[in-house]
Amino acid sequence: MKRKTDFLYLKLAGIIREHIQSGVLKPGDFLLSENELALRYGLSRISVRKSLNTLVDEGLIVKKPGLGSIVSAIVPQEERRRKTLRIVTTSPSHYADYALGMIIEAFEKEHPHTDVKLLQLSAVDFWKSVHALRESGPYPDLLLITDRQYRELERKEEYTDLSDIVQHTKKLFYPKLLDSLTGSSGLQALPVTFSPVFVAYNPSLFDKYGIAPPNLYQHDDEAPESLLELSEDTNGDGIPDLYALSLSHTYNRWPVIALQNGVDFKRLREHAAELRATLNLLHDMLYRKRTAILHTRNKNSRNIEPFATEHAAMMLTTAMELAALKEESLPFEPQAAPVRFGPKQATLLVANVFVMPAASPEPELAAAFCKVAIRSDVQERIGRAVGFLSVLRGINDSVWGKTHLQAIQLGDARLDRCFFVHEVFPDSAFIGEMDYELGLFWAGLETAEAAAERLLRIQTDETR
């Protein structure tokens, strides 16, 4: 089996190849520089150079000393006897980076005359880019997206009902996963992995300071106060460099704390007090008591993530994100614990799903690929090799065990205390406005009360 790092280099070559063969990059166009490609795809310069050399050998690009790499004037035609399955993925995507290669490998063994080609599009204006492929072609057979991107689909009728794919395995899934993706036109998105938001912690730091790890707290209200014991200035320069928690201000992280403190984002006016209390709690952790540090993770900043560099003892994370961190050689083995920042037990869910356009040029191949993706042996292989959770309950029970699943709130197969973003917020527009309005709050330049009032005003304006 190819090493996962090998797949990353092959994936970049595949992305550029597909851009060229689909016409996104035209003869004579310059590619991004090696340094820009390395930053965009999170690869080393050596891996990027290896990818480009592969394309040079295939005759797709030409290197011009001192200028860069350009698309060849004459692009070799694909072999017409072979079939091609085209998959568009969103970028960034931990699942595309670390799991998709295993599905492709299993699929190509069963379909030796089919090539799988990947086209990775930025999450910014993702759907606009997908629609543009209708004009430039070739159109994709499958899209690998997030659950939120699926909710942003305006014309779900343009995508195929995938119910037949799970016809014989439906009882093996967590019911909520399929139910949440099933509409009037059937199952229009097939989940391939998912995760609740949970706390990952560094056990060595808890041992070092003689503090009980978070999975041993007996009461929900112990967690915030215990955070104080894990923040300090370790090098004596007057600036804290060890924090209890690495916290992200993205829509699928901090709202977990709000949910646990009784905030209902769909009825904010009725829960204004809980909202203010939550925002004050966040300001306590970030600025008054300085037990948490604010950080937004992306490919270009992975080397300064506080948790990964042992400057934070805990982080709010998902199985996908944690698996990616581990692939980048964490200096410790992280453990999982439930999120306990308020009296209510609740957390958010995220998922990666496949959708199949009704206009797919190869619908039979696309359906076959989906079946491979949810096959128990493939799901188990991904779980054991990478650390992603399976959509099949039995696989998680086998790979992870009861204790771990309870720690991340998967002890109940019904997932009653886990909520997708669309179940929590009124709509995507509200999420965008919320992110914008909280900018000053996250910088510590606005009080919790003022920030809460701004959020309340958003919902009031939308209901008029």
C-alpha positions in Angstrom: 0.0 0.0 0.0 1.2 3.5 -0.8 2.2 5.6 2.2 -0.3 8.5 2.8 2.5 11.0 2.3 3.1 9.5 -1.1 -0.6 10.0 -1.9 -0.3 13.7 -1.2 2.4 14.1 -3.8 0.4 12.0 -6.3 -2.7 14.0 -5.5 -1.1 17.3 -6.4 0.1 15.8 -9.7 -3.5 14.6 -10.3 -5.0 17.9 -9.4 -2.8 19.8 -11.9 -3.3 17.0 -14.5 -7.1 17.3 -14.2 -6.9 21.1 -14.4 -5.0 20.8 -17.7 -7.1 18.0 -19.3 -10.3 19.7 -18.3 -9.3 23.0 -19.8 -9.1 25.0 -16.5 -5.4 25.4 -17.4 -4.8 26.1 -21.0 -1.6 25.6 -23.2 0.8 28.4 -22.4 -0.6 29.1 -19.0 1.9 29.4 -16.1 1.4 27.3 -13.0 1.8 28.7 -9.6 5.4 28.8 -8.4 6.8 25.8 -6.4 6.7 27.9 -3.2 3.0 28.9 -3.9 2.0 25.3 -4.6 3.7 24.1 -1.4 1.9 26.7 0.7 -1.5 26.1 -1.0 -1.4 22.3 -0.7 0.6 22.0 2.5 3.5 20.1 0.9 7.2 20.4 1.0 9.1 21.9 -1.9 10.6 18.5 -2.6 7.2 16.9 -2.9 6.0 19.7 -5.2 9.0 19.4 -7.4 8.4 15.6 -7.6 4.8 16.3 -8.7 5.9 18.7 -11.4 8.6 16.3 -12.7 5.9 13.6 -13.1 3.9 16.0 -15.3 7.0 16.9 -17.3 7.6 13.2 -18.0 3.9 12.9 -19.1 4.4 15.8 -21.5 1.8 18.0 -19.8 4.0 20.8 -18.7 7.4 22.3 -19.6 9.8 23.9 -17.2 11.3 27.2 -18.2 14.4 28.1 -16.3 14.0 31.3 -14.4 10.4 31.6 -15.4 8.5 28.6 -14.0 6.4 25.8 -15.3 3.9 26.3 -18.2 1.3 24.0 -19.8 2.6 22.3 -22.9 1.4 23.7 -26.3 0.2 20.2 -27.2 -1.5 18.3 -24.4 -1.4 14.5 -24.9 -4.9 13.0 -25.4 -6.2 10.5 -22.8 -6.4 6.8 -23.8 -9.9 6.4 -25.2 -10.2 2.7 -24.3 -10.0 3.6 -20.6 -12.8 5.0 -18.6 -12.4 8.0 -16.3 -14.2 8.7 -13.0 -13.9 12.4 -12.1 -14.2 13.5 -8.5 -14.3 17.1 -7.3 -13.3 17.7 -3.7 -13.3 20.8 -1.6 -10.1 22.3 -0.3 -9.0 22.1 2.4 -10.2 18.6 3.1 -8.6 16.2 5.6 -10.7 13.4 4.2 -9.4 14.0 0.7 -5.9 14.3 1.9 -5.7 11.2 4.1 -8.6 8.8 3.3 -9.7 9.2 -0.3 -6.5 7.6 -1.6 -7.4 4.3 0.2 -10.9 4.3 -1.4 -9.3 5.0 -4.8 -6.8 2.2 -4.4 -9.6 -0.3 -3.5 -11.8 0.9 -6.3 -9.1 0.7 -9.0 -8.3 -2.9 -8.0 -11.8 -3.8 -8.9 -12.0 -1.5 -11.9 -8.5 -1.8 -13.5 -9.6 -0.1 -16.7 -10.8 3.0 -14.9 -8.8 6.0 -13.9 -9.9 8.2 -11.0 -9.1 11.8 -11.5 -9.3 14.5 -8.8 -10.0 18.2 -9.1 -9.7 20.1 -5.8 -11.5 23.4 -5.6 -11.2 26.1 -3.0 -14.0 26.2 -0.4 -14.4 29.9 -1.2 -17.0 30.1 -4.0 -17.0 26.3 -4.3 -20.4 26.0 -5.8 -19.7 28.8 -8.3 -16.7 26.9 -9.4 -18.6 23.6 -9.7 -21.3 25.3 -11.8 -18.6 26.7 -14.1 -17.5 23.2 -14.9 -20.8 22.8 -16.8 -19.4 25.3 -19.4 -15.7 24.3 -19.4 -16.2 20.5 -18.7 -15.7 17.7 -18.2 -18.4 17.6 -15.6 -17.6 15.6 -12.4 -19.2 12.3 -11.5 -19.0 12.8 -7.7 -18.5 15.6 -5.3 -16.8 15.1 -1.9 -18.1 17.9 0.3 -19.0 18.8 3.9 -22.4 18.6 5.4 -22.7 22.4 5.5 -21.8 22.6 1.8 -24.5 20.1 1.1 -27.0 22.3 2.9 -25.9 25.2 0.7 -27.1 23.3 -2.4 -29.9 25.4 -4.0 -31.1 22.7 -6.5 -31.0 19.4 -4.8 -33.1 17.9 -7.5 -30.1 18.1 -9.8 -28.4 15.4 -7.7 -29.1 11.6 -7.7 -31.0 9.7 -5.0 -28.4 7.4 -3.5 -30.8 5.3 -1.5 -30.1 2.1 -3.5 -26.4 2.3 -2.5 -27.3 1.8 1.2 -30.2 -0.5 0.6 -28.5 -3.6 2.2 -26.4 -1.7 4.8 -28.8 0.9 6.1 -29.2 -0.8 9.5 -25.4 -0.6 10.0 -25.4 3.2 9.9 -25.9 5.6 12.7 -29.6 6.5 11.9 -29.2 10.2 12.4 -26.5 10.4 9.6 -28.9 9.0 6.9 -32.0 10.7 8.3 -30.4 14.1 8.2 -29.4 13.7 4.6 -32.7 12.3 3.4 -35.2 14.7 1.8 -38.3 14.5 -0.4 -36.1 13.2 -3.3 -34.5 10.5 -1.2 -30.9 10.1 0.1 -29.1 12.8 -1.9 -25.8 12.8 0.1 -23.9 9.7 1.3 -21.9 10.1 4.5 -18.5 8.5 4.5 -17.1 9.9 7.8 -18.4 12.1 10.6 -17.3 13.4 14.0 -18.7 15.1 17.0 -16.7 18.1 18.4 -14.8 16.9 21.5 -11.9 17.8 23.7 -8.5 16.3 22.7 -5.9 16.7 25.5 -2.2 16.2 26.0 -1.9 13.6 28.9 1.8 14.4 29.4 1.0 18.0 30.3 -1.6 17.0 32.8 0.8 14.5 34.3 3.5 17.2 34.5 1.4 19.6 36.5 -0.3 16.9 38.6 -3.8 17.7 37.4 -6.6 15.2 36.7 -7.2 14.8 33.0 -10.5 16.1 31.7 -12.0 12.7 31.2 -11.9 12.2 35.0 -14.0 15.2 36.0 -16.9 14.1 38.0 -19.1 17.2 37.5 -19.7 19.4 34.4 -18.9 22.6 36.3 -15.4 21.5 37.3 -13.9 22.0 33.8 -13.7 25.8 33.5 -12.1 26.3 37.0 -9.6 23.5 36.4 -8.4 25.3 33.3 -6.7 27.9 35.5 -4.2 25.4 36.7 -2.8 24.8 33.3 -1.9 28.3 32.1 1.4 30.0 32.9 4.5 31.8 31.7 7.1 29.0 31.5 10.0 31.0 30.1 9.8 34.0 32.4 9.3 36.7 29.8 6.0 37.9 31.3 3.9 36.5 28.5 1.9 33.3 29.0 3.2 30.6 26.7 1.2 27.6 28.1 -2.6 27.7 27.9 -5.2 25.2 29.0 -7.2 25.4 25.8 -6.7 26.2 22.1 -10.0 27.6 20.9 -11.2 28.4 17.4 -13.8 31.1 16.6 -15.2 29.2 13.7 -18.9 28.4 13.5 -18.4 24.6 14.2 -16.3 25.0 17.4 -17.1 27.8 19.9 -20.9 27.4 19.6 -20.5 24.0 21.4 -19.8 26.1 24.5 -22.9 28.1 23.8 -25.1 25.0 23.4 -23.8 23.7 26.7 -24.8 26.9 28.4 -28.4 26.8 27.1 -28.2 29.1 24.1 -30.7 28.4 21.3 -29.5 30.2 18.2 -32.8 29.9 16.5 -34.5 31.7 19.4 -31.9 34.1 20.6 -34.2 36.7 22.1 -35.6 34.1 24.5 -32.0 33.1 25.5 -30.3 36.5 25.6 -29.2 35.9 29.2 -27.5 32.6 28.3 -25.9 34.2 25.2 -24.4 37.0 27.3 -23.2 34.5 29.9 -21.5 32.4 27.2 -19.7 35.3 25.7 -18.6 36.5 29.1 -17.2 33.0 29.8 -15.3 33.1 26.5 -13.8 36.5 27.4 -12.9 35.2 30.8 -10.9 32.3 29.3 -9.4 34.4 26.5 -8.6 37.7 28.2 -9.5 38.0 31.9 -8.0 34.8 33.1 -6.0 34.0 30.0 -6.6 30.3 30.2 -7.3 29.9 26.5 -5.7 31.1 23.3 -7.6 31.9 20.1 -6.4 30.0 17.0 -7.8 29.2 13.6 -6.1 26.3 12.0 -5.3 26.1 8.3 -2.8 24.4 6.1 -0.4 27.3 6.1 -0.3 27.6 9.9 -0.2 24.0 11.0 3.3 24.3 12.4 2.2 26.9 15.0 -1.0 25.3 16.2 -0.8 25.7 20.0 -2.0 22.2 20.8 0.4 20.5 18.3 3.3 22.4 19.6 2.5 21.7 23.3 1.6 25.3 24.1 -2.0 24.3 24.8 -3.1 21.3 26.9 -6.4 20.9 25.2 -8.3 21.8 22.0 -11.8 21.6 20.7 -11.5 19.3 17.7 -12.9 16.6 15.5 -11.7 13.1 14.5 -10.8 14.5 11.1 -8.7 17.4 12.4 -7.0 15.3 15.0 -6.1 12.6 12.5 -4.5 15.3 10.3 -2.5 16.6 13.3 -1.3 13.1 14.1 -0.2 12.6 10.5 2.0 15.7 10.9 3.9 13.9 13.7 2.5 15.1 17.0 5.1 14.8 19.8 2.6 13.0 22.0 -0.4 10.7 21.8 -3.6 12.8 22.3 -6.5 11.5 24.3 -10.2 12.3 23.9 -12.6 13.6 26.5 -16.2 15.0 26.4 -16.8 18.7 26.1 -17.8 20.1 29.5 -18.1 23.8 29.5 -21.7 24.1 30.8 -24.5 22.3 32.5 -26.1 20.8 29.3 -24.6 17.8 27.5 -24.5 18.8 23.8 -22.1 19.1 21.0 -21.9 19.7 17.2 -21.5 17.2 14.4 -19.5 17.5 11.2 -19.5 15.1 8.2 -18.0 14.5 4.8 -20.4 13.3 2.2 -20.5 12.3 -1.5 -23.2 13.7 -3.8 -23.7 12.5 -7.4 -24.8 15.0 -10.0 -27.7 13.8 -12.1 -25.6 14.9 -15.1 -22.7 12.5 -14.1 -21.1 11.2 -17.3 -20.4 7.9 -15.5 -23.2 7.2 -13.1 -22.6 3.5 -12.8 -18.9 4.0 -11.9 -19.8 6.7 -9.5 -22.3 4.4 -7.7 -19.7 1.7 -7.6 -17.2 4.1 -6.1 -19.7 5.1 -3.4 -20.3 1.4 -2.5 -16.6 0.9 -2.1 -16.4 4.0 0.1 -18.9 2.6 2.7 -17.8 -1.0 2.5 -17.0 -2.3 5.9 -13.4 -3.4 5.1 -12.6 0.0 3.6 -14.2 1.9 6.4 -12.3 -0.2 9.0 -9.0 0.2 7.1 -9.4 4.0 7.1 -10.3 4.0 10.8 -7.3 2.0 11.8 -4.8 3.5 9.4 -5.8 7.2 9.7 -8.1 7.6 12.7 -11.3 8.8 11.0 -14.6 7.6 12.5 -16.7 5.2 10.4 -20.3 5.9 9.5 -20.9 2.2 10.4 -21.5 1.7 14.1 -20.0 -1.8 14.3 -16.7 -0.6 12.8 -16.3 2.1 15.5 -17.1 -0.3 18.2 -14.4 -2.6 16.9 -11.7 0.0 16.2 -12.2 2.4 19.1 -14.0 0.6 21.9 -16.6 1.7 24.3 -14.5 4.0 26.5 -13.3 6.2 23.6 -16.7 6.4 22.0 -18.3 7.5 25.2 -15.6 10.1 25.7 -16.5 11.7 22.3 -20.3 11.3 23.0 -20.9 8.4 20.6 -22.0 6.0 23.4 -25.6 6.6 22.3 -26.0 5.4 18.7 -28.9 7.7 18.3 -26.6 10.8 18.7 -29.4 12.6 20.6 -26.9 15.1 22.1 -25.1 15.7 18.8 -26.3 18.3 16.4 -25.4 19.3 12.8 -24.9 22.9 12.1 -28.1 23.2 10.2 -30.0 22.0 13.3 -28.4 24.7 15.4 -28.5 27.8 13.3 -31.4 29.5 11.4 -29.5 29.4 8.1 -26.1 29.8 6.4 -26.7 33.6 6.1 -27.0 33.9 9.8 -23.6 32.0 10.3 -21.9 34.4 7.9 -23.3 37.5 9.6 -22.5 36.1 13.0 -18.9 35.6 12.1 -18.7 39.1 10.7 -20.4 40.8 13.7 -18.1 39.0 16.3 -14.9 40.3 14.9 -14.3 42.9 17.5 -15.5 40.6 20.3 -12.9 37.9 19.4 -10.2 40.6 19.4 -11.2 41.6 22.9 -12.2 45.0 21.7 -15.9 44.7 22.4 -17.8 43.6 25.6 -19.8 40.4 25.7 -23.0 42.5 26.3 -22.3 44.6 23.1 -21.5 41.5 21.0 -24.6 39.8 22.3 -26.8 42.7 21.3 -25.4 42.7 17.8 -26.3 39.0 17.4 -29.8 39.7 18.7 -30.2 42.5 16.3 -29.3 40.2 13.4 -32.1 37.8 14.2 -34.5 40.6 14.9 -33.8 42.2 11.5 -34.2 38.8 9.7 -37.7 38.2 11.3 -39.1 41.6 10.3 
